Amino acid sequence: MRRRSADATGTTVPSTASIAETAVTAPTTCSAVGSSRILGSLRVFELRYGSIRAEALPSGESVAFIEQLLGET
């Protein structure tokens, strides 16, 4: 079952768990060793992306923050 959640902007996005499930269940032509190495790298990427995404500002707040830094407001 695919889980979905809304991000800070209200956009519905697949959860990290559903992305990982897709990667694990997707057919592959890689060898078992190569496949597990790829899946391990994918999991590391998902964890890093999730951490960065959790800290991100919503798009409107990002624009306001950048404008404030540039002195345009």
N, C-alpha and C positions, 0 to 999 in steps of 0.2 A: 504494500500500500504506500502510495506517495503522500508525504506530508508536505503541506505548504504553510507558509507564514507570511505576514505582511512586514515589510521593512519599515524604516523610519518615515519614508515618504508615502506609505500606504500601498505600495506596489506589492503584489503577491509574488513571492519567490519560493522555489523549492528549498526545503530545509537541507542542511548539510548531510543529515542522515539519508535522505532520499537520493542525494547525489551519489553518496558512497554506495548505497544499495544498487543503484543503476550500474556503477562501475564494476561492482562485484558480480552482478548477474549478466552483464553484457557479454555476448560471445566474443571470443578473442582468438587470434591465430598465433599469439606469442607462446613461447614455451612456458612451463610452469614457473621456472625461476625468473624469467624476464617479466612474466605477468605479475608475480608477487612484488617484484622490485618496482614496477610501474604503479601498482596499487598502493604500495608504501609511500611512494613519492606523492601520489594523489592525495593521500590522507594528510600528509604534512602540509601540502598546499592548501587544502580545505581548512585546516586549523589556522594557518597564518591568515588566509583570506577572511575567515570568520572573525578573528581578533581585530583585524583592520576595519572590517565593516561595522563591527560593534562600536568602534570609537568614532566613526564618521558622522559628520553633521548632516542633517537633511539638506537637500539641494538649495532650498531658499535661504537657510541659515548660512550655508557655505558661501553663497554669492554675497550676502550681507557682510560676512566676516572678511572676505577678500576686498570688497569695496572699502570697508573700514580701514584695512591695512594700507590700501592705496590712497586713502584720504579723499575718496569720491563721494562720501555721504555728508 
